[in-house]
């Protein structure tokens, strides 16, 4: 079953200059392996289709079931230089929650908001 990332994780963000920093935290330890396998740096960048102009680096923080994505060239030249308000870090972190993840049947009962699916 494909579900939105928002049912498996939450995201936090920050930005500095033209770089956005987005962390994704699994709600359950069982979801973390799914996230690591499916939310790669390449798929993360592709999800934003042209918004992120530079490299995306992914750092895994296994002890807290989180991944930190550092997206270079993601903010239209930087917050103070960009005319595109939607590209700021908080908007980018909210958008990634729309990324689709394949969830096996045995984990579907743990999904947040599963009654909405």
Biopython code that builds the backbone (N, CA, C, O; Angstrom):
import numpy as np
from Bio.PDB.StructureBuilder import StructureBuilder

atoms = [
    (1, "UNK", "N", (0.846, -1.173, 0.000)),
    (1, "UNK", "CA", (0.000, 0.000, 0.000)),
    (1, "UNK", "C", (0.895, 1.242, 0.000)),
    (1, "UNK", "O", (1.829, 1.347, 0.795)),
    (2, "UNK", "N", (0.600, 2.164, -0.889)),
    (2, "UNK", "CA", (1.357, 3.431, -0.942)),
    (2, "UNK", "C", (0.627, 4.465, -0.092)),
    (2, "UNK", "O", (-0.576, 4.678, -0.237)),
    (3, "UNK", "N", (1.385, 5.098, 0.794)),
    (3, "UNK", "CA", (0.814, 6.133, 1.656)),
    (3, "UNK", "C", (1.744, 7.342, 1.668)),
    (3, "UNK", "O", (2.922, 7.249, 1.320)),
    (4, "UNK", "N", (1.193, 8.459, 2.070)),
    (4, "UNK", "CA", (1.999, 9.672, 2.172)),
    (4, "UNK", "C", (2.935, 9.574, 3.370)),
    (4, "UNK", "O", (2.601, 8.973, 4.391)),
    (5, "UNK", "N", (4.089, 10.166, 3.229)),
    (5, "UNK", "CA", (5.094, 10.174, 4.283)),
    (5, "UNK", "C", (4.532, 10.698, 5.603)),
    (5, "UNK", "O", (4.974, 10.269, 6.669)),
    (6, "UNK", "N", (3.582, 11.603, 5.554)),
    (6, "UNK", "CA", (3.010, 12.189, 6.768)),
    (6, "UNK", "C", (2.410, 11.147, 7.701)),
    (6, "UNK", "O", (2.239, 11.420, 8.889)),
    (7, "UNK", "N", (2.087, 9.963, 7.195)),
    (7, "UNK", "CA", (1.523, 8.905, 8.024)),
    (7, "UNK", "C", (2.602, 8.065, 8.712)),
    (7, "UNK", "O", (2.292, 7.239, 9.571)),
    (8, "UNK", "N", (3.872, 8.275, 8.335)),
    (8, "UNK", "CA", (4.988, 7.514, 8.887)),
    (8, "UNK", "C", (5.994, 8.370, 9.637)),
    (8, "UNK", "O", (6.760, 7.858, 10.454)),
    (9, "UNK", "N", (6.000, 9.683, 9.364)),
    (9, "UNK", "CA", (7.076, 10.533, 9.883)),
    (9, "UNK", "C", (6.639, 11.992, 9.952)),
    (9, "UNK", "O", (5.613, 12.389, 9.399)),
    (10, "UNK", "N", (7.452, 12.768, 10.650)),
    (10, "UNK", "CA", (7.267, 14.222, 10.627)),
    (10, "UNK", "C", (8.590, 14.849, 10.206)),
    (10, "UNK", "O", (9.622, 14.178, 10.200)),
    (11, "UNK", "N", (8.565, 16.115, 9.860)),
    (11, "UNK", "CA", (9.753, 16.791, 9.338)),
    (11, "UNK", "C", (9.975, 18.113, 10.051)),
    (11, "UNK", "O", (9.034, 18.775, 10.489)),
    (12, "UNK", "N", (11.235, 18.476, 10.154)),
    (12, "UNK", "CA", (11.658, 19.773, 10.692)),
    (12, "UNK", "C", (12.633, 20.372, 9.691)),
    (12, "UNK", "O", (13.228, 19.646, 8.894)),
    (13, "UNK", "N", (12.801, 21.673, 9.724)),
    (13, "UNK", "CA", (13.670, 22.284, 8.718)),
    (13, "UNK", "C", (14.376, 23.513, 9.239)),
    (13, "UNK", "O", (14.065, 24.044, 10.306)),
    (14, "UNK", "N", (15.317, 23.935, 8.462)),
    (14, "UNK", "CA", (16.025, 25.179, 8.689)),
    (14, "UNK", "C", (16.632, 25.599, 7.368)),
    (14, "UNK", "O", (16.671, 24.814, 6.420)),
    (15, "UNK", "N", (17.099, 26.815, 7.298)),
    (15, "UNK", "CA", (17.770, 27.256, 6.087)),
    (15, "UNK", "C", (18.863, 28.245, 6.445)),
    (15, "UNK", "O", (18.775, 28.974, 7.433)),
    (16, "UNK", "N", (19.876, 28.249, 5.630)),
    (16, "UNK", "CA", (21.001, 29.170, 5.789)),
    (16, "UNK", "C", (21.512, 29.469, 4.398)),
    (16, "UNK", "O", (21.934, 28.572, 3.668)),
    (17, "UNK", "N", (21.470, 30.731, 4.042)),
    (17, "UNK", "CA", (21.906, 31.094, 2.700)),
    (17, "UNK", "C", (21.029, 30.424, 1.666)),
    (17, "UNK", "O", (19.808, 30.579, 1.681)),
    (18, "UNK", "N", (21.651, 29.682, 0.770)),
    (18, "UNK", "CA", (20.928, 29.008, -0.312)),
    (18, "UNK", "C", (20.793, 27.507, -0.036)),
    (18, "UNK", "O", (20.535, 26.726, -0.952)),
    (19, "UNK", "N", (20.966, 27.112, 1.214)),
    (19, "UNK", "CA", (20.917, 25.700, 1.588)),
    (19, "UNK", "C", (19.761, 25.442, 2.535)),
    (19, "UNK", "O", (19.584, 26.162, 3.518)),
    (20, "UNK", "N", (18.980, 24.422, 2.242)),
    (20, "UNK", "CA", (17.889, 24.004, 3.110)),
    (20, "UNK", "C", (18.290, 22.716, 3.810)),
    (20, "UNK", "O", (18.897, 21.829, 3.211)),
    (21, "UNK", "N", (17.947, 22.629, 5.069)),
    (21, "UNK", "CA", (18.252, 21.474, 5.901)),
    (21, "UNK", "C", (16.917, 20.900, 6.372)),
    (21, "UNK", "O", (16.185, 21.554, 7.115)),
    (22, "UNK", "N", (16.598, 19.671, 5.937)),
    (22, "UNK", "CA", (15.308, 19.070, 6.275)),
    (22, "UNK", "C", (15.552, 17.725, 6.941)),
    (22, "UNK", "O", (16.220, 16.857, 6.378)),
    (23, "UNK", "N", (15.013, 17.558, 8.130)),
    (23, "UNK", "CA", (15.130, 16.294, 8.851)),
    (23, "UNK", "C", (13.780, 15.599, 8.860)),
    (23, "UNK", "O", (12.735, 16.228, 9.030)),
    (24, "UNK", "N", (13.829, 14.283, 8.672)),
    (24, "UNK", "CA", (12.632, 13.441, 8.652)),
    (24, "UNK", "C", (12.772, 12.434, 9.789)),
    (24, "UNK", "O", (13.757, 11.698, 9.854)),
    (25, "UNK", "N", (11.786, 12.401, 10.685)),
    (25, "UNK", "CA", (11.809, 11.545, 11.868)),
    (25, "UNK", "C", (10.691, 10.510, 11.780)),
    (25, "UNK", "O", (9.520, 10.871, 11.662)),
    (26, "UNK", "N", (11.045, 9.230, 11.835)),
    (26, "UNK", "CA", (10.045, 8.156, 11.793)),
    (26, "UNK", "C", (9.222, 8.169, 13.076)),
    (26, "UNK", "O", (9.768, 8.345, 14.165)),
    (27, "UNK", "N", (7.907, 7.982, 12.949)),
    (27, "UNK", "CA", (7.043, 7.882, 14.127)),
    (27, "UNK", "C", (7.289, 6.599, 14.907)),
    (27, "UNK", "O", (7.172, 6.580, 16.132)),
    (28, "UNK", "N", (7.631, 5.528, 14.198)),
    (28, "UNK", "CA", (7.851, 4.220, 14.811)),
    (28, "UNK", "C", (9.191, 3.669, 14.334)),
    (28, "UNK", "O", (9.569, 3.873, 13.181)),
    (29, "UNK", "N", (9.912, 2.973, 15.214)),
    (29, "UNK", "CA", (11.185, 2.381, 14.772)),
    (29, "UNK", "C", (11.033, 1.466, 13.560)),
    (29, "UNK", "O", (11.943, 1.383, 12.734)),
    (30, "UNK", "N", (9.905, 0.783, 13.443)),
    (30, "UNK", "CA", (9.677, -0.114, 12.305)),
    (30, "UNK", "C", (9.596, 0.634, 10.973)),
    (30, "UNK", "O", (9.856, 0.050, 9.921)),
    (31, "UNK", "N", (9.242, 1.902, 11.007)),
    (31, "UNK", "CA", (9.142, 2.685, 9.776)),
    (31, "UNK", "C", (10.504, 3.158, 9.263)),
    (31, "UNK", "O", (10.653, 3.468, 8.081)),
    (32, "UNK", "N", (11.482, 3.211, 10.146)),
    (32, "UNK", "CA", (12.770, 3.808, 9.788)),
    (32, "UNK", "C", (13.453, 3.079, 8.625)),
    (32, "UNK", "O", (13.981, 3.723, 7.719)),
    (33, "UNK", "N", (13.446, 1.754, 8.645)),
    (33, "UNK", "CA", (14.069, 1.011, 7.541)),
    (33, "UNK", "C", (13.365, 1.268, 6.214)),
    (33, "UNK", "O", (14.014, 1.332, 5.170)),
    (34, "UNK", "N", (12.042, 1.415, 6.249)),
    (34, "UNK", "CA", (11.299, 1.756, 5.024)),
    (34, "UNK", "C", (11.750, 3.119, 4.494)),
    (34, "UNK", "O", (11.972, 3.296, 3.296)),
    (35, "UNK", "N", (11.877, 4.062, 5.404)),
    (35, "UNK", "CA", (12.291, 5.405, 4.996)),
    (35, "UNK", "C", (13.698, 5.393, 4.412)),
    (35, "UNK", "O", (13.945, 6.015, 3.379)),
    (36, "UNK", "N", (14.619, 4.693, 5.062)),
    (36, "UNK", "CA", (15.996, 4.644, 4.558)),
    (36, "UNK", "C", (16.055, 4.008, 3.171)),
    (36, "UNK", "O", (16.818, 4.456, 2.315)),
    (37, "UNK", "N", (15.260, 2.976, 2.946)),
    (37, "UNK", "CA", (15.276, 2.291, 1.655)),
    (37, "UNK", "C", (14.616, 3.102, 0.543)),
    (37, "UNK", "O", (15.060, 3.053, -0.604)),
    (38, "UNK", "N", (13.570, 3.839, 0.869)),
    (38, "UNK", "CA", (12.771, 4.482, -0.173)),
    (38, "UNK", "C", (13.014, 5.980, -0.331)),
    (38, "UNK", "O", (12.848, 6.511, -1.430)),
    (39, "UNK", "N", (13.398, 6.666, 0.724)),
    (39, "UNK", "CA", (13.613, 8.118, 0.648)),
    (39, "UNK", "C", (15.115, 8.389, 0.540)),
    (39, "UNK", "O", (15.758, 8.833, 1.491)),
    (40, "UNK", "N", (15.644, 8.111, -0.635)),
    (40, "UNK", "CA", (17.067, 8.330, -0.897)),
    (40, "UNK", "C", (17.303, 9.808, -1.227)),
    (40, "UNK", "O", (16.357, 10.559, -1.464)),
    (41, "UNK", "N", (18.557, 10.204, -1.237)),
    (41, "UNK", "CA", (18.891, 11.581, -1.609)),
    (41, "UNK", "C", (18.432, 11.879, -3.039)),
    (41, "UNK", "O", (17.962, 12.978, -3.331)),
    (42, "UNK", "N", (18.571, 10.888, -3.927)),
    (42, "UNK", "CA", (18.174, 11.087, -5.327)),
    (42, "UNK", "C", (16.662, 11.260, -5.458)),
    (42, "UNK", "O", (16.195, 12.142, -6.179)),
    (43, "UNK", "N", (15.903, 10.421, -4.763)),
    (43, "UNK", "CA", (14.444, 10.522, -4.833)),
    (43, "UNK", "C", (13.953, 11.791, -4.143)),
    (43, "UNK", "O", (12.966, 12.392, -4.569)),
    (44, "UNK", "N", (14.640, 12.198, -3.079)),
    (44, "UNK", "CA", (14.318, 13.449, -2.394)),
    (44, "UNK", "C", (14.454, 14.621, -3.368)),
    (44, "UNK", "O", (13.549, 15.447, -3.487)),
    (45, "UNK", "N", (15.584, 14.686, -4.058)),
    (45, "UNK", "CA", (15.811, 15.779, -5.013)),
    (45, "UNK", "C", (14.804, 15.719, -6.154)),
    (45, "UNK", "O", (14.269, 16.749, -6.563)),
    (46, "UNK", "N", (14.544, 14.527, -6.669)),
    (46, "UNK", "CA", (13.591, 14.370, -7.767)),
    (46, "UNK", "C", (12.185, 14.794, -7.360)),
    (46, "UNK", "O", (11.428, 15.301, -8.187)),
    (47, "UNK", "N", (11.832, 14.590, -6.099)),
    (47, "UNK", "CA", (10.510, 14.976, -5.609)),
    (47, "UNK", "C", (10.261, 16.474, -5.807)),
    (47, "UNK", "O", (9.131, 16.888, -6.069)),
    (48, "UNK", "N", (11.308, 17.278, -5.684)),
    (48, "UNK", "CA", (11.175, 18.733, -5.829)),
    (48, "UNK", "C", (11.330, 19.208, -7.275)),
    (48, "UNK", "O", (11.201, 20.403, -7.542)),
    (49, "UNK", "N", (11.600, 18.309, -8.197)),
    (49, "UNK", "CA", (11.640, 18.558, -9.651)),
    (49, "UNK", "C", (12.112, 19.961, -10.052)),
    (49, "UNK", "O", (11.315, 20.804, -10.463)),
    (50, "UNK", "N", (13.402, 20.189, -9.926)),
    (50, "UNK", "CA", (13.983, 21.438, -10.407)),
    (50, "UNK", "C", (14.082, 22.548, -9.388)),
    (50, "UNK", "O", (14.760, 23.543, -9.644)),
    (51, "UNK", "N", (13.441, 22.424, -8.255)),
    (51, "UNK", "CA", (13.543, 23.464, -7.225)),
    (51, "UNK", "C", (14.933, 23.449, -6.608)),
    (51, "UNK", "O", (15.527, 24.501, -6.371)),
    (52, "UNK", "N", (15.447, 22.252, -6.349)),
    (52, "UNK", "CA", (16.787, 22.111, -5.767)),
    (52, "UNK", "C", (17.782, 22.031, -6.918)),
    (52, "UNK", "O", (17.756, 21.088, -7.708)),
    (53, "UNK", "N", (18.646, 23.013, -7.006)),
    (53, "UNK", "CA", (19.588, 23.107, -8.123)),
    (53, "UNK", "C", (20.915, 22.402, -7.840)),
    (53, "UNK", "O", (21.624, 22.029, -8.775)),
    (54, "UNK", "N", (21.253, 22.219, -6.590)),
    (54, "UNK", "CA", (22.547, 21.630, -6.244)),
    (54, "UNK", "C", (22.431, 20.221, -5.711)),
    (54, "UNK", "O", (21.420, 19.543, -5.894)),
    (55, "UNK", "N", (23.480, 19.801, -5.051)),
    (55, "UNK", "CA", (23.579, 18.456, -4.502)),
    (55, "UNK", "C", (22.699, 18.301, -3.262)),
    (55, "UNK", "O", (22.519, 19.245, -2.493)),
    (56, "UNK", "N", (22.155, 17.096, -3.079)),
    (56, "UNK", "CA", (21.435, 16.739, -1.858)),
    (56, "UNK", "C", (22.240, 15.651, -1.157)),
    (56, "UNK", "O", (22.566, 14.619, -1.744)),
    (57, "UNK", "N", (22.548, 15.902, 0.098)),
    (57, "UNK", "CA", (23.260, 14.924, 0.922)),
    (57, "UNK", "C", (22.308, 14.395, 1.972)),
    (57, "UNK", "O", (21.522, 15.151, 2.545)),
    (58, "UNK", "N", (22.376, 13.090, 2.228)),
    (58, "UNK", "CA", (21.528, 12.485, 3.251)),
    (58, "UNK", "C", (22.415, 11.935, 4.357)),
    (58, "UNK", "O", (23.369, 11.199, 4.104)),
    (59, "UNK", "N", (22.081, 12.305, 5.586)),
    (59, "UNK", "CA", (22.787, 11.803, 6.756)),
    (59, "UNK", "C", (21.799, 11.004, 7.596)),
    (59, "UNK", "O", (20.716, 11.490, 7.924)),
    (60, "UNK", "N", (22.173, 9.791, 7.936)),
    (60, "UNK", "CA", (21.317, 8.927, 8.739)),
    (60, "UNK", "C", (21.675, 9.081, 10.210)),
    (60, "UNK", "O", (22.849, 9.073, 10.582)),
    (61, "UNK", "N", (20.652, 9.222, 11.038)),
    (61, "UNK", "CA", (20.834, 9.344, 12.484)),
    (61, "UNK", "C", (20.062, 8.180, 13.111)),
    (61, "UNK", "O", (18.951, 8.346, 13.615)),
    (62, "UNK", "N", (20.677, 7.009, 13.063)),
    (62, "UNK", "CA", (20.004, 5.765, 13.417)),
    (62, "UNK", "C", (19.483, 5.735, 14.855)),
    (62, "UNK", "O", (18.421, 5.168, 15.109)),
    (63, "UNK", "N", (20.206, 6.329, 15.788)),
    (63, "UNK", "CA", (19.787, 6.228, 17.187)),
    (63, "UNK", "C", (18.482, 6.964, 17.486)),
    (63, "UNK", "O", (17.858, 6.710, 18.516)),
    (64, "UNK", "N", (18.060, 7.868, 16.607)),
    (64, "UNK", "CA", (16.766, 8.537, 16.803)),
    (64, "UNK", "C", (15.836, 8.318, 15.602)),
    (64, "UNK", "O", (14.846, 9.032, 15.442)),
    (65, "UNK", "N", (16.157, 7.339, 14.771)),
    (65, "UNK", "CA", (15.361, 6.977, 13.591)),
    (65, "UNK", "C", (15.033, 8.199, 12.734)),
    (65, "UNK", "O", (13.872, 8.480, 12.437)),
    (66, "UNK", "N", (16.091, 8.919, 12.346)),
    (66, "UNK", "CA", (15.910, 10.144, 11.567)),
    (66, "UNK", "C", (16.918, 10.200, 10.424)),
    (66, "UNK", "O", (17.964, 9.551, 10.452)),
    (67, "UNK", "N", (16.569, 10.986, 9.432)),
    (67, "UNK", "CA", (17.478, 11.292, 8.332)),
    (67, "UNK", "C", (17.493, 12.803, 8.154)),
    (67, "UNK", "O", (16.460, 13.466, 8.242)),
    (68, "UNK", "N", (18.671, 13.327, 7.905)),
    (68, "UNK", "CA", (18.834, 14.750, 7.687)),
    (68, "UNK", "C", (19.271, 14.963, 6.244)),
    (68, "UNK", "O", (20.292, 14.423, 5.816)),
    (69, "UNK", "N", (18.507, 15.743, 5.499)),
    (69, "UNK", "CA", (18.819, 16.053, 4.112)),
    (69, "UNK", "C", (19.335, 17.485, 4.036)),
    (69, "UNK", "O", (18.693, 18.414, 4.526)),
    (70, "UNK", "N", (20.481, 17.650, 3.428)),
    (70, "UNK", "CA", (21.054, 18.979, 3.208)),
    (70, "UNK", "C", (20.964, 19.236, 1.712)),
    (70, "UNK", "O", (21.635, 18.582, 0.913)),
    (71, "UNK", "N", (20.131, 20.191, 1.348)),
    (71, "UNK", "CA", (19.852, 20.485, -0.061)),
    (71, "UNK", "C", (20.506, 21.809, -0.444)),
    (71, "UNK", "O", (20.058, 22.881, -0.037)),
    (72, "UNK", "N", (21.562, 21.713, -1.228)),
    (72, "UNK", "CA", (22.288, 22.907, -1.682)),
    (72, "UNK", "C", (21.578, 23.494, -2.900)),
    (72, "UNK", "O", (21.078, 22.762, -3.754)),
    (73, "UNK", "N", (21.543, 24.806, -2.966)),
    (73, "UNK", "CA", (20.903, 25.464, -4.106)),
    (73, "UNK", "C", (19.399, 25.287, -4.119)),
    (73, "UNK", "O", (18.787, 25.157, -5.179)),
    (74, "UNK", "N", (18.800, 25.283, -2.922)),
    (74, "UNK", "CA", (17.370, 24.996, -2.818)),
    (74, "UNK", "C", (16.507, 26.230, -2.567)),
    (74, "UNK", "O", (15.280, 26.134, -2.586)),
    (75, "UNK", "N", (17.120, 27.373, -2.335)),
    (75, "UNK", "CA", (16.338, 28.523, -1.872)),
    (75, "UNK", "C", (16.412, 29.724, -2.808)),
    (75, "UNK", "O", (16.324, 30.867, -2.360)),
    (76, "UNK", "N", (16.572, 29.473, -4.087)),
    (76, "UNK", "CA", (16.548, 30.561, -5.062)),
    (76, "UNK", "C", (17.608, 31.614, -4.845)),
    (76, "UNK", "O", (17.366, 32.791, -5.114)),
    (77, "UNK", "N", (18.779, 31.225, -4.366)),
    (77, "UNK", "CA", (19.870, 32.172, -4.114)),
    (77, "UNK", "C", (19.987, 32.564, -2.656)),
    (77, "UNK", "O", (20.966, 33.201, -2.266)),
    (78, "UNK", "N", (19.020, 32.200, -1.852)),
    (78, "UNK", "CA", (19.035, 32.531, -0.427)),
    (78, "UNK", "C", (17.785, 33.279, -0.038)),
    (78, "UNK", "O", (17.174, 33.956, -0.864)),
    (79, "UNK", "N", (17.408, 33.160, 1.202)),
    (79, "UNK", "CA", (16.160, 33.746, 1.683)),
    (79, "UNK", "C", (16.099, 35.245, 1.435)),
    (79, "UNK", "O", (15.062, 35.755, 1.011)),
    (80, "UNK", "N", (17.173, 35.949, 1.687)),
    (80, "UNK", "CA", (17.138, 37.409, 1.519)),
    (80, "UNK", "C", (17.241, 37.840, 0.063)),
    (80, "UNK", "O", (16.994, 39.007, -0.242)),
    (81, "UNK", "N", (17.600, 36.932, -0.850)),
    (81, "UNK", "CA", (17.736, 37.270, -2.261)),
    (81, "UNK", "C", (16.595, 36.766, -3.113)),
    (81, "UNK", "O", (16.412, 37.236, -4.236)),
    (82, "UNK", "N", (15.826, 35.822, -2.610)),
    (82, "UNK", "CA", (14.813, 35.162, -3.429)),
    (82, "UNK", "C", (13.489, 35.916, -3.397)),
    (82, "UNK", "O", (13.102, 36.485, -2.376)),
    (83, "UNK", "N", (12.811, 35.907, -4.524)),
    (83, "UNK", "CA", (11.461, 36.454, -4.611)),
    (83, "UNK", "C", (10.417, 35.355, -4.464)),
    (83, "UNK", "O", (9.217, 35.624, -4.506)),
    (84, "UNK", "N", (10.872, 34.122, -4.292)),
    (84, "UNK", "CA", (9.991, 32.955, -4.232)),
    (84, "UNK", "C", (9.840, 32.508, -2.778)),
    (84, "UNK", "O", (10.628, 31.694, -2.296)),
    (85, "UNK", "N", (8.849, 33.026, -2.089)),
    (85, "UNK", "CA", (8.669, 32.742, -0.672)),
    (85, "UNK", "C", (8.387, 31.272, -0.381)),
    (85, "UNK", "O", (8.726, 30.789, 0.699)),
    (86, "UNK", "N", (7.779, 30.557, -1.310)),
    (86, "UNK", "CA", (7.423, 29.157, -1.068)),
    (86, "UNK", "C", (8.629, 28.243, -0.938)),
    (86, "UNK", "O", (8.473, 27.113, -0.476)),
    (87, "UNK", "N", (9.803, 28.669, -1.317)),
    (87, "UNK", "CA", (10.967, 27.794, -1.282)),
    (87, "UNK", "C", (11.688, 27.810, 0.055)),
    (87, "UNK", "O", (12.666, 27.079, 0.207)),
    (88, "UNK", "N", (11.274, 28.581, 1.005)),
    (88, "UNK", "CA", (11.962, 28.604, 2.287)),
    (88, "UNK", "C", (11.879, 27.236, 2.932)),
    (88, "UNK", "O", (10.986, 26.449, 2.618)),
    (89, "UNK", "N", (12.805, 26.949, 3.833)),
    (89, "UNK", "CA", (12.939, 25.630, 4.427)),
    (89, "UNK", "C", (11.657, 25.051, 4.983)),
    (89, "UNK", "O", (11.400, 23.861, 4.797)),
    (90, "UNK", "N", (10.843, 25.844, 5.657)),
    (90, "UNK", "CA", (9.622, 25.307, 6.253)),
    (90, "UNK", "C", (8.631, 24.827, 5.203)),
    (90, "UNK", "O", (7.957, 23.817, 5.402)),
    (91, "UNK", "N", (8.540, 25.534, 4.099)),
    (91, "UNK", "CA", (7.649, 25.089, 3.017)),
    (91, "UNK", "C", (8.177, 23.814, 2.374)),
    (91, "UNK", "O", (7.401, 22.927, 2.018)),
    (92, "UNK", "N", (9.495, 23.719, 2.225)),
    (92, "UNK", "CA", (10.066, 22.503, 1.639)),
    (92, "UNK", "C", (9.864, 21.303, 2.550)),
    (92, "UNK", "O", (9.598, 20.201, 2.070)),
    (93, "UNK", "N", (9.987, 21.502, 3.868)),
    (93, "UNK", "CA", (9.805, 20.365, 4.776)),
    (93, "UNK", "C", (8.344, 19.925, 4.818)),
    (93, "UNK", "O", (8.065, 18.734, 4.949)),
    (94, "UNK", "N", (7.424, 20.852, 4.711)),
    (94, "UNK", "CA", (6.008, 20.480, 4.668)),
    (94, "UNK", "C", (5.705, 19.711, 3.386)),
    (94, "UNK", "O", (4.913, 18.769, 3.403)),
    (95, "UNK", "N", (6.319, 20.098, 2.291)),
    (95, "UNK", "CA", (6.062, 19.443, 1.008)),
    (95, "UNK", "C", (6.527, 17.993, 0.999)),
    (95, "UNK", "O", (5.866, 17.142, 0.404)),
    (96, "UNK", "N", (7.652, 17.694, 1.646)),
    (96, "UNK", "CA", (8.170, 16.317, 1.590)),
    (96, "UNK", "C", (7.208, 15.335, 2.250)),
    (96, "UNK", "O", (7.271, 14.137, 1.972)),
    (97, "UNK", "N", (6.331, 15.809, 3.105)),
    (97, "UNK", "CA", (5.357, 14.926, 3.741)),
    (97, "UNK", "C", (4.365, 14.346, 2.728)),
    (97, "UNK", "O", (3.610, 13.430, 3.052)),
    (98, "UNK", "N", (4.368, 14.877, 1.510)),
    (98, "UNK", "CA", (3.557, 14.334, 0.429)),
    (98, "UNK", "C", (4.264, 13.258, -0.387)),
    (98, "UNK", "O", (3.695, 12.730, -1.341)),
    (99, "UNK", "N", (5.488, 12.934, -0.022)),
    (99, "UNK", "CA", (6.242, 11.859, -0.686)),
    (99, "UNK", "C", (5.547, 10.534, -0.389)),
    (99, "UNK", "O", (5.102, 10.310, 0.736)),
    (100, "UNK", "N", (5.449, 9.653, -1.390)),
    (100, "UNK", "CA", (4.761, 8.373, -1.200)),
    (100, "UNK", "C", (5.729, 7.266, -0.835)),
    (100, "UNK", "O", (6.805, 7.139, -1.419)),
    (101, "UNK", "N", (5.324, 6.461, 0.149)),
    (101, "UNK", "CA", (6.109, 5.341, 0.661)),
    (101, "UNK", "C", (5.276, 4.065, 0.531)),
    (101, "UNK", "O", (4.083, 4.065, 0.834)),
    (102, "UNK", "N", (5.902, 2.991, 0.085)),
    (102, "UNK", "CA", (5.245, 1.681, 0.064)),
    (102, "UNK", "C", (5.357, 1.072, 1.456)),
    (102, "UNK", "O", (6.455, 0.922, 1.993)),
    (103, "UNK", "N", (4.211, 0.723, 2.035)),
    (103, "UNK", "CA", (4.166, 0.160, 3.391)),
    (103, "UNK", "C", (3.605, -1.252, 3.314)),
    (103, "UNK", "O", (2.525, -1.463, 2.763)),
    (104, "UNK", "N", (4.338, -2.227, 3.866)),
    (104, "UNK", "CA", (3.818, -3.598, 3.861)),
    (104, "UNK", "C", (2.605, -3.728, 4.779)),
    (104, "UNK", "O", (2.429, -2.954, 5.720)),
    (105, "UNK", "N", (1.797, -4.702, 4.487)),
    (105, "UNK", "CA", (0.538, -4.895, 5.202)),
    (105, "UNK", "C", (0.728, -5.023, 6.716)),
    (105, "UNK", "O", (-0.073, -4.486, 7.482)),
    (106, "UNK", "N", (1.759, -5.717, 7.152)),
    (106, "UNK", "CA", (1.938, -5.950, 8.591)),
    (106, "UNK", "C", (2.242, -4.673, 9.386)),
    (106, "UNK", "O", (2.166, -4.692, 10.614)),
    (107, "UNK", "N", (2.589, -3.557, 8.709)),
    (107, "UNK", "CA", (2.855, -2.293, 9.401)),
    (107, "UNK", "C", (1.723, -1.275, 9.258)),
    (107, "UNK", "O", (1.778, -0.210, 9.872)),
    (108, "UNK", "N", (0.724, -1.577, 8.480)),
    (108, "UNK", "CA", (-0.324, -0.602, 8.200)),
    (108, "UNK", "C", (-1.113, -0.199, 9.441)),
    (108, "UNK", "O", (-1.613, 0.923, 9.505)),
    (109, "UNK", "N", (-1.234, -1.068, 10.407)),
    (109, "UNK", "CA", (-1.950, -0.740, 11.635)),
    (109, "UNK", "C", (-1.247, 0.291, 12.500)),
    (109, "UNK", "O", (-1.859, 0.847, 13.411)),
    (110, "UNK", "N", (0.026, 0.558, 12.233)),
    (110, "UNK", "CA", (0.797, 1.526, 13.013)),
    (110, "UNK", "C", (0.806, 2.924, 12.384)),
    (110, "UNK", "O", (1.331, 3.866, 12.979)),
    (111, "UNK", "N", (0.239, 3.060, 11.208)),
    (111, "UNK", "CA", (0.265, 4.350, 10.511)),
    (111, "UNK", "C", (-0.523, 5.408, 11.270)),
    (111, "UNK", "O", (-1.612, 5.139, 11.777)),
    (112, "UNK", "N", (0.028, 6.595, 11.343)),
    (112, "UNK", "CA", (-0.674, 7.727, 11.959)),
    (112, "UNK", "C", (-1.784, 8.162, 11.020)),
    (112, "UNK", "O", (-1.549, 8.336, 9.824)),
    (113, "UNK", "N", (-2.991, 8.339, 11.544)),
    (113, "UNK", "CA", (-4.099, 8.773, 10.714)),
    (113, "UNK", "C", (-4.576, 7.716, 9.755)),
    (113, "UNK", "O", (-5.150, 8.042, 8.716)),
    (114, "UNK", "N", (-4.352, 6.450, 10.077)),
    (114, "UNK", "CA", (-4.699, 5.369, 9.147)),
    (114, "UNK", "C", (-6.190, 5.315, 8.857)),
    (114, "UNK", "O", (-6.603, 4.790, 7.823)),
    (115, "UNK", "N", (-7.012, 5.859, 9.770)),
    (115, "UNK", "CA", (-8.460, 5.868, 9.520)),
    (115, "UNK", "C", (-8.819, 6.802, 8.358)),
    (115, "UNK", "O", (-9.936, 6.757, 7.844)),
    (116, "UNK", "N", (-7.866, 7.647, 7.948)),
    (116, "UNK", "CA", (-8.105, 8.578, 6.844)),
    (116, "UNK", "C", (-7.738, 7.975, 5.497)),
    (116, "UNK", "O", (-8.044, 8.555, 4.455)),
    (117, "UNK", "N", (-7.086, 6.820, 5.506)),
    (117, "UNK", "CA", (-6.604, 6.229, 4.241)),
    (117, "UNK", "C", (-7.729, 5.543, 3.494)),
    (117, "UNK", "O", (-7.508, 4.994, 2.415)),
]
sb = StructureBuilder()
sb.init_structure("model")
sb.init_model(0)
sb.init_chain("A")
sb.init_seg("    ")
for serial, (resi, resn, name, xyz) in enumerate(atoms, 1):
    if name == "N":
        sb.init_residue(resn, " ", resi, " ")
    sb.init_atom(name, np.array(xyz, "f"), 0.0, 1.0, " ", f" {name:<3s}", serial, name[0])
structure = sb.get_structure()
